[in-house]
Amino acid sequence: MEDLITEFVAETQEMVEALGSEIVAWEADPTDSERLNSIFRFVHTVKGNCGFFDFARLEQLSHAAEDVLSDLREGRREADRPVVSAVLAVIDRISEITEDIAASGSCPPGDDSRLIAALRGEKMEDLDSGDGGEGTVEKITSKPVAVRSVRLPVDLLDRVMSGVSDVVLARNELTRQLNDLGADHVLRAPFDRLSALITEVRDSMTRTRMQPIETLFTSLPRMVRDLSSQLDKLVMIETDGGDVELDREMIEVIRDPIVHLIRNSIDHGIELPAERKAAGKREIGLIKISARQSGNKIIVEINDDGRGVDASKLVAKAISAGIITEAEAAEMTSEEKHMLMCEAGLSTADRVTEISGRGVGMDVVRANVEHIGGTLEIDSIVGTGLRVLLQLPLTLSITPAVTVTVGGQTMGIPHSFIEEIVDATGNKIAFDQMGDRWFAGIRGQRLPCVRLADMLDVDDSKAERRSLVVLRLAGGNLFVLAVDDVVAHEELVIKPVAPALMTTGLYAGTTLSDEGTPTLLLDVTGIARAAGLEIGVDGRGQLREDARRQWEHEEAKEPIIIFTTLDGRRRALRMAVVERIDTVDAGQLTRTGGSWRVVLGENIVPVAGIPEGEEQSGKIRILRLNDGHAVLAYACRLDSDIADLPEDFKPAKADVEVEAVALIDEKPVEVLDSHYLFATYGEAPQLIDLPVCRLSAHDRWAQNFLKPVIEAAGYRVVDESDGTAADVAICLDGENTASLPAGKHIVLRTAEEADKDSEDTIYRYDRDGLVAALGAARKGKAA
């Protein structure tokens, strides 16, 4: 009997969840007999089940509802608003009683006479919520019921999924060992079959965790109806994309943010009917919510046609609250101004209501979205409406990530946060320091730079490489995370991290590498917060107020970069002329026409700072200088340092190259005369005739991941809008290669294993294969 009661409760709750939108749709169109029949079948099923279990109270209530619905079906009664409200209240009461049955195993006592009387025509306004009334909106929306398509304990599915994930990791490790041992085809064939079966089982188990987002959407029409009725507004909701599937945990995580956004739209966005009519709008407000899948992300879009949000009002309140300054506001984009809504304590509501308007909520929405690796965008037009766009990962358990190393340890970064990856050992980055904070110059932007080694307190002094990962937070803010190296792009099976590590705020989960060693997934938002970066409004990663004041104080000073020349002298240059710092082999320096030159990227650049008559060897540091027209390289030997030029420096007269001598750390430093250097050595850079590779400008993965690899292989990268004839083109799966000459394109496939139709393609993360193909294409051009 206990099992039968559990089955009854589950079935009833599923039907209640599904009926939420059916009743609201039926109220909008009382002639819709199909929806009326669905509601009738529900109460009829409940009544029949109650007789079997001897739930007399529930049977009496459902029987009364069945009688009224029967009259409606036969046309003996009209489906007006009081009747619909009474039916809704009955279904709420059935749901409450069912929950009590689930907790105690028996039907609770109670008097439903007033509710039954309401079904017969008594006004609902005369009923209180504790004795048959409609109940509060908060009560209705605070008890979501999760629909289960398979009635198994959820923790059992989780344990099975965890076991399958461990099998996948073991399979990956076995694959690596077989490759290292050079296993013959006799062993390889059965292993490949086993590997394919494991992949299929993993995919199937992953599907058991997925649910259509319709399970969330079904509760929204009822909530919109009740809220609009409470606020004397007319609001309808349209949903689209309910068949899009998400991880069941993801649905629960985003439920509260979506509910809050819709409640906010009804309370402050949608106007009263009279106001809408005066503004030339129809009296009924409209909220549209849609979902769609794009790659490995789910896009949820919420639109309303209400009054919108006045960005200037947001900015004024933010300035008044000290969140931003007037100067910062003048430089903000429209998107950044609207994101001020997500600042804690900032609200544009003219009044405080029970539903919203206390200045709390949107910051929590953003925090929840960030926590699961999602992003949030807000756009609005005053008088027209508001648009909120949520980009969410497809699943919480399997997360696309980039693995990086720092101090010999491997960490994961969720791919959804990554904007760009830059090799800092190359010739693209210039660093400077303000106070105790470092900045990196990337693509014309000056971004705060956080060293992961410092955050984790590990030693990275033995690292041979340096890489920078440009990260974008949910509010659009950018900052740079400095790591030792970027290892690979992987799909990580994420499990909860230990509580002790979770309290640090730096980790979002843990997984196992192919070798079976633990790998921690970084919490990007937590790292930004721990580093003292605001996750608020500034797209460049705004500093906290105390750091901003320090920056303003430091800006009054002029920074210089100090270095040791090739002949051992301690010199400096003003940071304003230093574009970036490169490292080259001495063999890359050539002497032509009495001048030294070096190849930097696509350019041949003149070099100063090389002593006459001395042969150079090993690694040489190159300071790339730029005055806006000419480019010049200055050679030095030792690592550079940055300091502020003292106000009491002494002008130099003996050496025409030296502008002044400054005392820094109690040691004299010669500050070179930049004007003299450019007058003597500076010239426009000469372009090298590099082979050209065409790459799609519309594919972010291609631009972020492929472009640096291709440039490192000695190519100049162009896109389809560039009229330059390409020597080779990189094409992704599905791109049309028919217009390209034979042998002039390289096709990258998504699947790691090649099938018979794609044997001439390269796996998108086969770096060695891609570099080899580019090298072959380059040799073909030279031949």
Summary of the structure (lengths in Angstrom):
residues: 783
radius of gyration: 33.0
end to end distance: 83.5
largest distance: 110.2
contacts: 2439
relative contact order: 0.05
helix: 40%
strand: 27%
